[in-house]
Amino acid sequence: SMKDKGKVAMGEGGNAVRDKRPEGLDEAESKAETYINDKEKAQYLLDEALRKANNNKGALEKIWDDLFGLFRLVGAWIKGEYVRVPYKTILYAIGAIIYFVNPFDVIPDFIPLAGYVDDATVIGFVINSIKDEIERFKSWIRCIFQKYLKVY
């Protein structure tokens, strides 16, 4: 059905590399539930993620646009500006951000040197699974801008 179009199950579609659920993602998603019910906590997490991303811009170059798309979606959801978003999408997105901010929390034997490879894999995997929602969010932003521009 149309309603379920944006709700791509994890691991469905995409290429073979991204189909394998990255280690620690289940754990990150179960932690994400506590953030969904606490917007203040979610905003703090997002601020941490932005700080970490800006400090490591070079290492994250390849996934920068996707990463920021994810941050912006979650940010707009936290502020209540963008609410037409499936629960699972927010859960996946916040799960990816938790993983990005503190992989040690979700993978006990996390290797810092391989960290950015892992970040790219996880962010890529999550973005791949909620691509439709991210596209919908981007067109929502474009729509807002067009309305705004018409006013002036």
Disulfide bonds with the S-S distance in Angstrom:
none
